[in-house]
Amino acid sequence: MKYIVIELQTNANGTIGNLVWAFDDINIAKSKYYAVLSAAAVSKIPQHSCVLMQNDGILLEREYFIHKD
């Protein structure tokens, strides 16, 4: 099984950036997932989210933050 972490950043103008990482170990994947969320919690990006999923498409975790001016 592989584990995928996807970080999504939605800017004020609506453009979306994404970063993707793949891991063989669930605990290392969770570490990355929570590291992304730690940064997203205090981000200046209007919408900042992260998902953790298996490579078969099953969603394991998701969280998002909305930051308003």
N, C-alpha and C positions, 0 to 999 in steps of 0.2 A: 504494500500500500504506500502511496505517496501522499503528502499533505501540501496543500497550496495555500499561501497567504497572499491576499490581494488587497492593496491599499488604494483607495480612490480619493482623489482630491477634486472637489468642484469649486472652481474659482468664481469670483463675483460676476464675470462676464459669461458664465455658463460653460466655459471650456472644462474638460475633465482630463485629469492626468491619472495614470495608473502605474503602479509598481507591482511586480509579481515575483514571488519566490517559491521554490519547491524544496521540500525536505523529505527525508526518509524516516525521520524519527518524530513522533507526535509531540514529544516534550520540547524538542528544539523548535518545532513549528509553533507551538503555543508560546514559547519565549519570544519569538519574533512577533507574533500576533499582539501580545501584550505590550511589547516595546513600541510598536506602531501606535497602539491606542494611548499609551502614555504621552507620546508626542502629540497625537491628535487632540487630546483633551485640552491642551493649552495652545493649540494652533491658532494662527490668524486667518487660516483658510476658512471661508464661509461654511462649507460642508466637507467634513473629513470622516471617512469611514474605512472599515477593514472587515474582511471576511476570512474565515479559516474553513477550508473544505478539503474533502478527499478528492483524489484524482478521478473518482467515478462520479463526481458531481454532487455528492451528499454534503450538505452544508452542516458544519459542526458548530460554528460560532459566528456571530455578527454583532457589530456595534457601530454607532455613528454619533457624531457630534455636530451640532449646528451652532455656529458662532455668529452672532449679530453684532453690528457696530454699536 
